[in-house]
């Protein structure tokens, strides 16, 4: 039988008394650190947006007019900073065409899950995005959108489709990738059937006789809280990403479609949809290890 000293008895009793008291203290400390982390990220994001708006936006405006081929440099830095601050990590899989960052102009077709789709794609290759016209009325964001040659479309007015298609065609012929979200809005439950209206430009590209391509990309996130659906408010979603665990955005490059033969727009839209659905379903995705906020 082991004898217990008076000091050891006191220490044991003290541990039994104080251990339960430590739990709420540790929880309080964790909450404070978490809030501090979110606050620091929010401050960082505010600084990035302010500096970009006040200092870099005029530079980007000048670059687009003097050296448009260099117009991706500043947006790429901006997109990457935003992704880091909202704890989104981009993972690329599939076969990425070598010319995505250089010469090959492509119509990039992808499913739409969240506003973070745009910086995830924009940080990887230079591109103009087709966006709903409402974005063109959002303060500050509309300025950034115009500085990356965003093409606006009025989803409620079919008469605007030819104008949008003409703008898309102009951008691609100028050597720029154009990203199309043919679902027309965001969805959390995987790719939804594509609208084919904007695929009419593919027939025109085929008539031009140049080497263009259609690049389908499937987007899938490691967590449901990354989805930003429909008319959800933007700021609450930004803070939810900052508070939550790190998220992986997987960009899965599917086999490109060539323009060797003429196909109707509905057939092209369906071919892109099927490739994206197959890639989305086959993606094995895990979250990155949690890091301190």
LINDA-V326936 format. One record per helix or strand of 3 or more residues. SS is the DSSP state (h for helix, s for strand). FROM is the first residue (numbers start at 0). TO is the last residue. If there is no record, write none. Layout:
SS|FROM|TO + SS|FROM|TO
This chain:
h|5|65 + h|67|69 + h|71|84 + s|87|93 + h|97|100 + s|105|109 + h|115|121 + s|126|131 + h|132|136 + h|140|145 + s|150|152 + h|157|172 + s|176|179 + h|196|207 + s|212|220 + h|223|225 + h|233|242 + s|246|252 + h|264|281
